[in-house]
Amino acid sequence: MRIGIIGAGIGGLTAAILLERLGHSVEVLEKRHVLKQEGVGLGIGENAIHALERYDIAADIKRDGNILIEAQLRDANDTYLNRVIFNKAGEDNITIQRSSLHNILRYHYKGNVRLIKEVVKITDFDAGIIKTTDGTSNQYDLVIAADGLHSQVRRQMFPGSEAKYQGYTCFRGTSVNPGLNDKTALEYWDARGRFGIVPLRDNEVYWFLCINALERDTEFRNYNLKKLKRYFEEFPHAVTNVLDNTVGEPLHHDIYDIEPLKTFVKGRVVLLGDAAHAATPNMGQGASQAIEDAVCLANQLEQYPLKEALANYDRLSVPHTKKVILKSRKIGKAAQSESRVFIRLRNALVKRMPEKLLNQQTDFLNKRKL
């Protein structure tokens, strides 16, 4: 088949690699002028690593990444609340620089990435015809829309499926030599905000902080590292130390998700990754779900004719990713609460919850059928 993939992000490139290896003619369309991945670190869950085990991509990710064992939850007084344990399914949970992952994927994809090719419209879903901003049209046997959170294709397929702001804004950065345990992630919860620290390899960490704010809040849009240090100066030493050792200025973006869709397929067009099921980052599953989508779609296309393969992909993906969206949203609402009464109750509950019970909340991530 001739396959067009819209978007050269993690999901799009993973799909391109796997489908190319199945013998399909694959073309990736990317709206950016330069194929450079902006961002800091990210996590790749054991569910995604397991999905990639039959491919040499997993080995490269493990080589360039850091194995994470646990994530500890703490309050702003540095009191230990509980922890989430990784490697529960016998596979590694990896953290890696986004640019490193993108380089690995680009290395494994041997085909063409056509830059400055922004798709503005699917002119015929049943025929797989797309139109780009330069006025040209292309026809494919299958169109995979991996064009992200604000997907043009999704909004055309399902009017009203725009991304929805979730009430908080996020800053992210990279810190060097903070002297932390490289197997343990830390997350601090407080009414003033939430601060996460995630180890990478080579004594680096990526960090994120979430603060309740209006959408496109001008106050926080003008925040720099100096102001963030002042905002979090009363947080535990691990937080202030990470900020003190941050390289450059942090990235800033508001947090969105979408309402779960009932289907990812229309004619010869299929949604993948954030375009299909963008969730808040509270479960750290954005990259992992996109990778699983790509593996699932490739598996179905390897075994079944196109129409049946897309129906299977839909059946295996829609209910699972809906659960990720809703659970991630629920975690965010609880973690971002500014109510002192709720915070005391929440922290007491988390602290008293048996570790096994807390970890069962994410067991479903390792049970997606592909």
MOBEL-V223769 format. One record per residue. N is the residue number from 1. RES is the residue in three letters. PHI is phi in whole degrees, -180 to 180 (999 if undefined). BURIAL is + if it has 24 or more other C-alpha atoms within 12 Angstrom, else -. Layout:
# MOBEL-V223769
n	res	phi	burial
N	RES	PHI	BURIAL
N	RES	PHI	BURIAL
This chain:
# MOBEL-V223769
n	res	phi	burial
1	MET	999	-
2	ARG	-96	+
3	ILE	-120	+
4	GLY	-108	+
5	ILE	-115	+
6	ILE	-95	+
7	GLY	111	+
8	ALA	-106	+
9	GLY	-87	+
10	ILE	-64	+
11	GLY	-66	+
12	GLY	-63	+
13	LEU	-70	+
14	THR	-62	+
15	ALA	-62	+
16	ALA	-60	+
17	ILE	-61	+
18	LEU	-67	+
19	LEU	-74	+
20	GLU	-62	+
21	ARG	-69	-
22	LEU	-83	-
23	GLY	97	-
24	HIS	-81	-
25	SER	-88	+
26	VAL	-115	+
27	GLU	-130	+
28	VAL	-105	+
29	LEU	-108	+
30	GLU	-131	+
31	LYS	-76	+
32	ARG	-72	-
33	HIS	-80	-
34	VAL	-130	-
35	LEU	-85	+
36	LYS	-122	-
37	GLN	-92	+
38	GLU	-86	-
39	GLY	142	+
40	VAL	-114	+
41	GLY	-85	+
42	LEU	-154	+
43	GLY	-106	+
44	ILE	-120	+
45	GLY	-66	+
46	GLU	-61	+
47	ASN	-63	+
48	ALA	-75	+
49	ILE	-61	+
50	HIS	-62	+
51	ALA	-63	+
52	LEU	-94	+
53	GLU	-61	-
54	ARG	-77	-
55	TYR	-116	-
56	ASP	-74	-
57	ILE	-63	+
58	ALA	-60	+
59	ALA	-63	-
60	ASP	-68	+
61	ILE	-64	+
62	LYS	-64	+
63	ARG	-63	-
64	ASP	-94	+
65	GLY	-106	+
66	ASN	-122	+
67	ILE	-83	+
68	LEU	-103	+
69	ILE	-98	+
70	GLU	-154	+
71	ALA	-128	+
72	GLN	-93	+
73	LEU	-101	+
74	ARG	-138	+
75	ASP	-93	+
76	ALA	-72	+
77	ASN	-94	-
78	ASP	70	-
79	THR	-81	-
80	TYR	-68	-
81	LEU	-106	+
82	ASN	-174	+
83	ARG	-149	+
84	VAL	-105	+
85	ILE	-100	+
86	PHE	-97	+
87	ASN	61	+
88	LYS	-71	+
89	ALA	-100	-
90	GLY	82	-
91	GLU	-126	+
92	ASP	-77	+
93	ASN	-102	+
94	ILE	-112	+
95	THR	-112	+
96	ILE	-157	+
97	GLN	-65	+
98	ARG	-56	+
99	SER	-64	+
100	SER	-66	+
101	LEU	-63	+
102	HIS	-63	+
103	ASN	-64	+
104	ILE	-62	+
105	LEU	-65	+
106	ARG	-65	+
107	TYR	-64	-
108	HIS	-79	+
109	TYR	-88	+
110	LYS	-91	-
111	GLY	-86	+
112	ASN	-98	+
113	VAL	-110	+
114	ARG	-91	+
115	LEU	-80	-
116	ILE	53	-
117	LYS	-122	+
118	GLU	-91	+
119	VAL	-81	+
120	VAL	-103	+
121	LYS	-165	+
122	ILE	-92	+
123	THR	-83	+
124	ASP	-153	+
125	PHE	-67	+
126	ASP	-72	-
127	ALA	-99	-
128	GLY	71	+
129	ILE	-104	+
130	ILE	-121	+
131	LYS	-124	+
132	THR	-108	+
133	THR	-63	-
134	ASP	-82	-
135	GLY	91	-
136	THR	-85	-
137	SER	-120	-
138	ASN	-135	+
139	GLN	-117	+
140	TYR	-133	+
141	ASP	-70	+
142	LEU	-146	+
143	VAL	-114	+
144	ILE	-108	+
145	ALA	-93	+
146	ALA	-119	+
147	ASP	-99	+
148	GLY	84	+
149	LEU	-51	+
150	HIS	-99	+
151	SER	-49	+
152	GLN	-65	+
153	VAL	-67	+
154	ARG	-60	+
155	ARG	-67	+
156	GLN	-76	+
157	MET	-66	+
158	PHE	-134	+
159	PRO	-55	-
160	GLY	94	-
161	SER	-95	+
162	GLU	-63	+
163	ALA	-64	+
164	LYS	-113	-
165	TYR	-69	+
166	GLN	-105	+
167	GLY	97	+
168	TYR	-146	+
169	THR	-115	+
170	CYS	-135	+
171	PHE	-117	+
172	ARG	-138	+
173	GLY	-158	+
174	THR	-121	+
175	SER	-120	+
176	VAL	-116	+
177	ASN	56	+
178	PRO	-82	+
179	GLY	71	-
180	LEU	-107	+
181	ASN	-62	+
182	ASP	-82	+
183	LYS	-109	+
184	THR	-124	+
185	ALA	-87	+
186	LEU	-125	+
187	GLU	-138	+
188	TYR	-107	+
189	TRP	-111	+
190	ASP	-157	+
191	ALA	-62	+
192	ARG	-76	+
193	GLY	156	+
194	ARG	-126	+
195	PHE	-130	+
196	GLY	-117	+
197	ILE	-128	+
198	VAL	-127	+
199	PRO	-68	+
200	LEU	-113	+
201	ARG	-81	+
202	ASP	60	-
203	ASN	60	-
204	GLU	-110	+
205	VAL	-136	+
206	TYR	-109	+
207	TRP	-129	+
208	PHE	-142	+
209	LEU	-139	+
210	CYS	-124	+
211	ILE	-129	+
212	ASN	-64	+
213	ALA	-163	+
214	LEU	-72	-
215	GLU	-64	-
216	ARG	53	-
217	ASP	-63	-
218	THR	-66	-
219	GLU	-61	-
220	PHE	-82	+
221	ARG	-64	-
222	ASN	-97	-
223	TYR	-73	-
224	ASN	-122	-
225	LEU	-61	+
226	LYS	-60	-
227	LYS	-69	-
228	LEU	-67	+
229	LYS	-60	+
230	ARG	-68	-
231	TYR	-64	-
232	PHE	-107	+
233	GLU	-66	-
234	GLU	-95	-
235	PHE	-77	+
236	PRO	-57	+
237	HIS	-57	-
238	ALA	-57	+
239	VAL	-71	+
240	THR	-65	+
241	ASN	-67	+
242	VAL	-62	+
243	LEU	-65	+
244	ASP	-64	+
245	ASN	-103	+
246	THR	-74	+
247	VAL	-95	-
248	GLY	71	-
249	GLU	-90	+
250	PRO	-72	+
251	LEU	-85	+
252	HIS	-135	+
253	HIS	-159	+
254	ASP	-77	+
255	ILE	-103	+
256	TYR	-130	+
257	ASP	-145	+
258	ILE	-127	+
259	GLU	-70	+
260	PRO	-56	+
261	LEU	-89	+
262	LYS	-88	-
263	THR	-155	+
264	PHE	-109	+
265	VAL	-125	+
266	LYS	-146	+
267	GLY	61	+
268	ARG	-98	+
269	VAL	-113	+
270	VAL	-134	+
271	LEU	-90	+
272	LEU	-146	+
273	GLY	69	+
274	ASP	-59	+
275	ALA	-60	+
276	ALA	-93	+
277	HIS	-155	+
278	ALA	-58	+
279	ALA	-121	+
280	THR	-64	+
281	PRO	-82	+
282	ASN	-71	+
283	MET	-107	+
284	GLY	61	+
285	GLN	-113	+
286	GLY	-58	+
287	ALA	-66	+
288	SER	-64	+
289	GLN	-67	+
290	ALA	-65	+
291	ILE	-64	+
292	GLU	-62	+
293	ASP	-56	+
294	ALA	-62	+
295	VAL	-65	+
296	CYS	-61	+
297	LEU	-63	+
298	ALA	-63	+
299	ASN	-60	+
300	GLN	-70	+
301	LEU	-70	+
302	GLU	-71	+
303	GLN	-105	-
304	TYR	-134	-
305	PRO	-62	-
306	LEU	-53	+
307	LYS	-61	-
308	GLU	-70	-
309	ALA	-63	+
310	LEU	-68	+
311	ALA	-64	+
312	ASN	-66	+
313	TYR	-58	+
314	ASP	-60	+
315	ARG	-64	+
316	LEU	-83	+
317	SER	-105	+
318	VAL	-60	+
319	PRO	-65	+
320	HIS	-66	+
321	THR	-71	+
322	LYS	-60	+
323	LYS	-64	+
324	VAL	-64	+
325	ILE	-58	+
326	LEU	-70	+
327	LYS	-70	+
328	SER	-63	+
329	ARG	-64	+
330	LYS	-64	-
331	ILE	-61	+
332	GLY	-61	+
333	LYS	-63	+
334	ALA	-69	+
335	ALA	-73	+
336	GLN	-96	+
337	SER	-60	+
338	GLU	-105	+
339	SER	-77	-
340	ARG	-63	-
341	VAL	-64	-
342	PHE	-62	-
343	ILE	-61	+
344	ARG	-62	-
345	LEU	-66	-
346	ARG	-60	+
347	ASN	-64	+
348	ALA	-64	-
349	LEU	-66	-
350	VAL	-62	+
351	LYS	-67	-
352	ARG	-88	-
353	MET	-67	-
354	PRO	-56	-
355	GLU	-54	-
356	LYS	-62	-
357	LEU	-66	-
358	LEU	-60	-
359	ASN	-73	+
360	GLN	-67	-
361	GLN	-65	-
362	THR	-113	+
363	ASP	-60	+
364	PHE	-62	-
365	LEU	-62	+
366	ASN	-92	+
367	LYS	-117	-
368	ARG	-70	+
369	LYS	-85	+
370	LEU	-116	+
